[in-house]
Amino acid sequence: MNKLDKLARKLRFQPQKKEQFFLLLQNLFGMFEDPELLYETLIARGFPLLEKNGLIYLKTAITPYRSQEFVVVDIETNGSKPSQAQVIEIGAVKFVGEKITDRFESFIYAEEVPEYISKLTGIYLKDLAEAPSQKEVLLRFKEFLGDAVFVAHNVSFDYNFISTKLEQLGYGRLANRRLCSIDLARRTIESERYGLEFLNENLGINTAVSHRAYADALTAYRIMQLSLTKVPREVRSAEDLIEFSKRAKKLTMPKSGQKSETGSVDRCKGSVE
């Protein structure tokens, strides 16, 4: 378990007095670290903390999931490894309950788009020629995201790719709580497969476009809305929902080296530190 998940687990069932919370931060991140600076940095990176009456709360632990702000994200990239590639398109849907409250969509300037990526996405180099820079778009997206729960269909890819690019730009990795819509679907929807295109067709969502960022984010949002109608009554808070979805890994974990339907060995895993 990474440090952010350990911190969330400590705060999930009860808040901490500020001095105890600062000691917890030092225990997790280093005794010689400035806890006040760590606290401010975590908030700036999107970790959902709330201070009230001298206590520090995890907002996702005290917010009913129907009142929680979620941002469903999809990205298109010009390669699979963030160390060697970049985001070329990002789309996102922000929602609370059943209502979409905002949307985000942008191309990102790039100097290279491999032919196979263009064939898959329909995005060509000419489409990106006048687009804003990766730095500009990712900073706007980070502001759009705030401390909402980051959702994606195979969340580890989108979350870690964006986090890595932000870190490379000198802005630190994301610290938002995150939820994998594949895992949530596995726990709430009966299906032969859980890939985005398969669910789009078989659930009758029928988003006309695939492998484009905003369209795929919208499809994932609609899948999540269906999942939320089937969540057990004991799941109440946003943090409950995150933990409920995570348990799908224990129920459907592929054997070592075996690919899941998304084509990756670890479907929704990855460090968020």
N, C-alpha and C positions, 0 to 999 in steps of 0.2 A: 504494500500500500504506500502510495507516495505521500509527501508531507501535507499537501493540500487536502487530500482525502482524510488523513489522520486528524487534521485540524477541524474539518467539517464533522467528523464522527464525534469529536470531543464536545462540539457545540450543539449537536443534533438534538439531544434530549434535555439539555438545560443550559442557560446562559452562564457566562463566567464573569466574576468581578474583574474590573479592568486590570488590577494589579496581578491577579491570577492569570488572566489572559496574556498579559505581557510576558509572564514567566513561561507560560506554555509556548509562546512564540520563540523565546530564547532556547527552550529545550528542543524545539523542532528544527530551528534554523541556525542555532549557534549562540552560545552564552555571551559571546563578545559582540553580538549584533545589537544595534539600537532598536529596542522594541517599538518605540514610537514611530520610527522610520519604517520598520517592517509593517506595522499596522497601516500606515498611510500608503505604502507601496502596494500592499495587498488590495486595498480599496481601489487604487488607481488601475490595477490590473484586472479588476472586475470581480474580486471575491466578495460575496454579498454579506457584508457586516453591517450591523446596526448598533449604535451605542444609545442606551436609554437608562436614565437613573443610575448611572455608574456601572451598568451591566452591558456586556457585549453579547449580542445575539447573532445567530446565523439566520439571515432573513428567509432563506428557503425552508428552514425548519419551522418557522412560525407563520408562513404564508400558505393558505389553502391553495392547492394546485390550480383550482379554478380562478383564483385571483392573481396567480403568478404571471409575470411577464416572461414569455419564451421568445427566442429568436431562432427560427429554422433556417439553416444556412446550407448553401451549396456553392462549390467553387469548380471552375474549370482551370486546368493548369497546362503548361506546355511540357510537362514531364512528371514522373511519379515521385522524384526525390526532391524535397525542398532545398537541399544543399546545392542542387544542380539546376533547378527549374524555378519557375515563378507562377503566381496566379495570373491568369489572363482574363478571367471574368468571375465576378462574385454576385450572387443574388441572395436575398434574405427576406423572410416574412416575419414580422413581429406581431404577436398576438397575446391576448388575455382572454381566457375562457373560450368562447366560440367566435370572438370578434378579432379580425385583423385590424391592428391599430396603426401600422406603418409598413413600408417596404423599402428595400434597398437594392439597387441594381447598377452595375457599372462594368464596362470593359476596362482593361488595364493595358497600358502601353507595353509592348514587348518587341524585341528585335528578331525573334525567331518563333515560329510555330511549325513543328514537324508536320509532314503531310498526313500522317496517320491521325494526328490530333484534329486537323482540319476536316478530315473525312468523318470522324466520329462526332464532332461538335458543330460543324458548319462554320467555325470561326477561322478566318483567314487573316494573314498578316495585315492586309489592307484595312481590315475592320478595326485594327488596333493602332493604326498610324497616328490618329489624332486623339487617342484616349489619354486620360490623365495617368500620372506615374503610379507605380505600385505603392510608394510611400504615401502619396496623397490619398489614394483610395482606401488603403488599409487603416489609415488614421481616421478617416471619415467613418469607416465601418466600425472601428473600435468605439468611437463616440456613439454611434447608432446602437451598438450592442449594450453599452453600459454594464450593469451587473446582472443582466437577464441570464436565464439559463440558456446555454448554447446547445441547440439541437441539430443533428444531422443524421442522414441515413448512411451509417458507417462513420460515426462521429470522430473516431480517432484520426482518420485521414484529414478531414477538413479542419478540425481543431488544431491538430499538431502542425499542419502545413502553415496555417495562418500564424500560429504562435512562433514557429521558427522564423518566418519572414519578419515578423515584428521584432523579434530578438535580434536578428541580423541588422535591422534598421536602428537598433539601440533603444527600443521602447519596452523591452521585457516581454516575457511570454504571457499569454492570457492566464487568468486565474479563475475564470467563471466556472460555476458548476455546469456540468454538461450531461446530456442525456442522448442515448443512441436510439433513434426511432426504429431501427431494426430489432433491437432487443425488446423494446416496448411492444412492437407488433408481434413478436414471437410469444409474448406472454398473454396477448389479448385477441389475436386473430388466427384462425386456423387457415393454413395455406401450405401448399406443396413447397413453395419457395418464397423468399422474402426480399429478393432484389426489387429495386424501385420500379423498373419497367414491368416486371411480372405483376406486382401488386397494383400498379396503375391500371393495367388492363383487367385483371381478374376481380378487382374490387369495384370496377365500373367507374373509376375516377376519370379516366380518359383525358388526361392532359395531353394536348395534341403534340407538344414538342418534348423531346427528351435530349439529355446530354447538353442542355443549356442551363445556366446556373439558376436564374429566377424560376423557370418552369419546373425544374427538379425540386427546388425549395418549396414551391407551391404544392407539388405532388406529395412531398414528405409531410407538409403541414396537414393536408387532407387525410393522409394515412394516420397521422397522430390524432386528429380529431375523432376518427373512427375508433382508434384504440382507447381514447379517453372515455368513450361511452361504455366500455367493457372493463374498466378498472374496478377491482373489489372495493367494497365500502370502507374497509379498514385503511385504505390508502387515502390519506387526508391532506397532508402538506406536500409542497413541491419536493421536499427532501425525501418524503416517503415514496413519491413517484419515481425519483431517481434510483432509490434503493430497490424498489420493486422491479424496475427494468433491468438493473444490473444482475439480478438473480437469474435472468435468462441464460447467462453465460454458464452457470452451474448446471442448468438443465439441458443445454444443447452444445456444450463445449466440444469443438472438433478434436479429434485425436491429433497428437503431435505431428506437425508437418502436413496435415490434411487441410485443404482449402475449403472455406465456406462458400456460400453462394455469392458473396461479394468479391471473391477472388483473392482474399487475403487470409493468411493463417490466423491472425488475431483480429477478429472482426471489428470489435469496438474497444480495443485496448490501446494503451499508450500512456506515456508519462505526461503529466500536466504541470510539472514543476518548471 
